[in-house]
């Protein structure tokens, strides 16, 4: 029987749908217990045959109504897992689809099928700033590209037990760099740079400092289409098998974006990242926590308003930092703190130091 190109695209899209728990294909890097991403620890049971067939029929029906060029855009985004920069997929936002007793908007259906089967409500999502629909309220056409969205990382209460140790910042290799980087950040602020990034492997800084002027920066090891800070191009003398293993898992890495309400970090990789930031914690807290961020999630890692109002004279970190800037630390794959064998970030195989200008 003759098959059209459209039906071929629909079949390829269905084969590329996001796996659910129990089908043997779930990415081992996307699940885990604990962490700060509420809902990610909730495992999704594999659908029964009836609901799976119903979802397949509904998805095929919806996709067959989409223009061929738009199907190609969606397929490009889904098959590359967001690694290729794909354009927006603008579709009507008011169309509803129903699976069993549950109704979903067209965007929500596509997000559930192609990224997050456990997605329950649009409030769990954050649109990436690169999207045409970013910042728009109730548009008639909304972008349904699943890889223009991220899951919103909400801090648990009480916080997870990934805590830092007060001496973390007193290690000479790190603090010497911090003071130098803050000085550089202040100089760069005159030229419009809003942060400086450094890449570390354990206690050794690798490569040059990266000054950021554009509002969004990709930091990655291997990305099909990427402009930004490519860690894979840096020359490292570290022969540690652990460092090399973690380095190979950085993959698409993270996206660092300066937005009106602060600086957001989007985990584009297939493994968790770990973040410590002064503005993520309760202002009355005497310690800083390390927060776990799962793949596909975004977290507001730095809040300018909070940063300018923080005063912790008894905290070692704040006594070591000049008032003009703040820092965020991000470790790939491996965490640190009392729940791990690594007590300090300088023991982590691959990590970043991001220093912000608050001017």
N, C-alpha and C positions, 0 to 999 in steps of 0.2 A: 504494500500500500504506500502511495506517495505521502511523504511527510514534509511539512513545510519547515522553513528555517525557524519560524516562531515556535513551533512545537518542540523542535530540537533544543532551543534555548531554554524553554520551560523545563524540559526534562533534566538538562544540565544544572539548572538552578535548584531543582528539587534534590538532586543528588548531592548538592553542595550545602544543604541546609545544616543548621547547627545541630550536633548530636545531643541527645538527652542521656541522662544517667542510665546505664544498664545496656546501652547498645554496643559497648565495646570500643567506641571511637572517641569518647570524651577526652579532651586534652587534659593530661595529667597535671599540667601546670595551672589549671583554672579552678581547681577546687582545693579546699583545705579547711581546717577548723580554726577558729579564732580570727584574729585580724580585725580591721576596722570596717570592712565592707559588709554591712548588714544585708542578709539575704543570700550572700554568696555561699555561706556554709549550709544553706538549705538545699538539699539534693532533690533533683526532680526525678520522680519515678518514671520509668519507661512507660510510654503510652500503651494502652491496650490496642488490640488490632482494630477495633471499631473506631476509636477516636483517631487513630493514626490514619485510617482510610478516609475518615471525614475531613481531617486536616489536609490531607493530600489533595482530595477533590476540591476543597475550597481554595487552596493555594493555586492549583492549576487554573481554576476558573478565574481567579483574580489576575494572575499573571498573563493569561491569554487576552485580557482586555487592555493590556499595556502595550504601547507602541514598541515596535521591534528595536528601534534605536535605544529606547529606554531599557529594554530587557538586556541589551548588550552592556549598557552602563552598569546595571545591577549585577550582572554576571562578572564583569571585570572587578567590581568591588568585592564581591563575595569570594571569588576564587583566589584573589590575591590576599584575602584577609585584611584588606585596608592598606596593603603595602604599596599599591599603585594609586596615585592620586586620581580619583574618579570624580566626575562632575556631579552636581546635584541631580536627584531624581524627583522632579516636581510633579506631584499627583494631588488629586482632590483630598482635602483633609476631613471632609464630612461623611465620606462613604464608610459604612460599617459592615463588618463581616461577622458571622456567627459560627462558633464551634460548640456544638452541644447547647448548653444553656448560657454560654458566655459570649458576649458581644465585644468585638474589638474594632477600633478605627483601622482604616487601611494602613497607616504608618505603624501602628502597634502590631498588627498581624505580621508585617514584614520584619519588624525588629525581633519578634518572638521566633519566627521561623528560621531566620538567617543569623541570629546572634545569641539571643538569650531565651531559651525555652521557659525559664522560670520567671520571666518578667511578668509583673502583676499590674503595674500602673505606670502611667506616663510620668508621674512625680519621681519615679526612680531614675529618670534619665536626665542627661545633660547634653545639650547640643554643642558640638565643637564649633569654635569661632570661625573656622574656614568655610562653614556652610552658609549658603545664601539665606536660609531661614533663621539664622542666628539672630536673636534679639527681636524677632517679629512676633506680634501677638495676634493669634487667630487669623492667619492668612488663608485665603481661599485655596491656594496651592501651597503645599508644604513639602519639604524635602523628605523623601522616604528612604534615602540611601542609608542602610544600617551602619555603615562605617563612617558616617558623619555624626554618629551619636556615641555617647559613652554612658556607662552606669554611674550614678552619683554615689560617691563613697561617703557614708554617714558614720560618724564616730559612735562607737558603742558607749553605753553608760551602765556600769562603770567601765572605764577604758580598759583595753586589753593589757595583759601584764608584760608588755615589752618596754622595760624602763631603761633609762640611761644611768650611767654612773657619773658622779660629780667630777671625777678626775679625767673624764673623756677628753676635755678640751685642753688639759694641761700637758698633753704629750707634745714634746718639742717640735717634731716634724710638722704636726698639724697646725699648732698655734702660730708658728713662725710664718707658715703660708697664709693663715687667716689675716694677720696684720698686714702683710704685703699686699694681699688681694684687696682688702678694704681700701688701702691707699690707692691701688690701681683703679678700683671702682669709682672712687671720688674723682680721679683725673678723667676717667672715661665719661662721667656724667656730664661734663662740659661739652662732650661731642655727641650726646644723645643716647649713650648706652645705659640700659636700665639694669643690667646684671652682668656678672662675670662668672664663668663656669670653669671648673677644673676637674679633670678625671684622675682618679687615684687607683692604684693596685696595691692593696695593703697599705704600707707606710710610705710608698713611693708615688710621687706625682708623675704622671706620664703625659708627655706632649705639652703643648703651649696652653696658656690661659685663653679662653674663648670669650671675647666681649660680645654682648648681644645688643643689637640695635633694633632689629625687626620685632614686631609684637609676638611672633611665634617662632619657636626653635625646635627642630627635631634633633634628638640626641640618640644615635643608633650605632649598631655594629654592622648590620647588613640590612639594607632597605632597597627594594627594587627601584624605587624612584624617591630619592631623598636629597634635600638640600639642608645643610646644617652642620652639626658637629658629628663627624663620622669617626667613631672610636676605632673602627677596623683599620683606619689608615695611620694610626699612631704607632710609633716604633716602641716596643716594650722589650726589655731584657729579662722580664720575669719568666722563669722556666717552671714555676709551680704548676703541677697538674690541675690543682683546684682552680687557680686563677684562669688557666686556659679553658677549663670546662665551663666556668661561669661566663667567661668572655664569649664563648660560642653560643650561650643561651640568651645573650642580650638581644639579639635579633633586631626587631623593629624599634626596640628601646622605648623611649618616652617622648612625649611632646610637652614642651614648657611654653605656656601661653600667658601673656599679660593681658588681663581683661579689666573692665571697669571696677569690679569688686575685689580684685586681687590677682594673684598669680596661681594658675591652675596647672597641675601635672596630670597628664593622661598616660596611663600604662598601656602602651601598644604592643608589648612583648607577650610571650606565652607563659611567663612566670611572674610570681609576685615581686613587687619592689617594696622597700621599707623606707619610711620617711620620718625624719625628726625636724620639727619646726617649732619655734617659740609661739607662733600664733595658732597652732593647732590645739593647744592645751588651755585649761582653765587658768585665767590670769592669776588666781590665788595659789596655783600649784607651785610647790618648791622644786619640782623636778620636771624634766621634759621626757615625754614618752616617745617611743618608736612605733609608728603606725604601719600596719601591713596593708598594702593596696593590691588587689587582685587584678589579673589581666582584664582589659576592657573597661576598667573603672577610672574615674577622675576624682581628684581631691584638691580642694583649695589649700595649697601648701603654704601660701603666704598672704597675709592680710595687712595692707599698708596702714590702715587705721588702727588696728590692734597693735602693730609693731611700734607705732609712734607713741602709744600710750602705755606700753609695758615698762614697768620698773621693778627690777628684782635685785636690789643691792646685795643680797646674801647669796646669789647664785653665781657660781664660778664662771659660767658661760657669759653672763652679762657683765661681769667685772672685767673680762678679757676682751670684750668686743667694744669698739668705739661706738658712740651714740649714733653715728651717721649711717650705720648699716646693720643688716642682719643676715644670717646665713641659714640655709636649709641643706641638710645632708640626705642623700638618697643612695641606698645600696641596692644593687641588682641581685636577685635570686636569694641571697643569704641575709638573714637578719642578725641583729646584735642586741644585747641586753640580758637580763637575768634568765630568760627562757632559752637562751642559746649558750653554746660553748664560747662564743665571741662576746666579750663584755664591752669592747670598744669598736667603733666603726673602723678604726685603723687596722683592725684584724680582719675586716671583710675583704674578700678577693677583689671586687670591682665596685667602686662607688664614686659618687659625684659630690662636689662642694659647690653650692650656688650662692653667690653673694649679691645681695640686692642693694641698690641705691634707694634711699628713702627721701631724696631731695625732690 
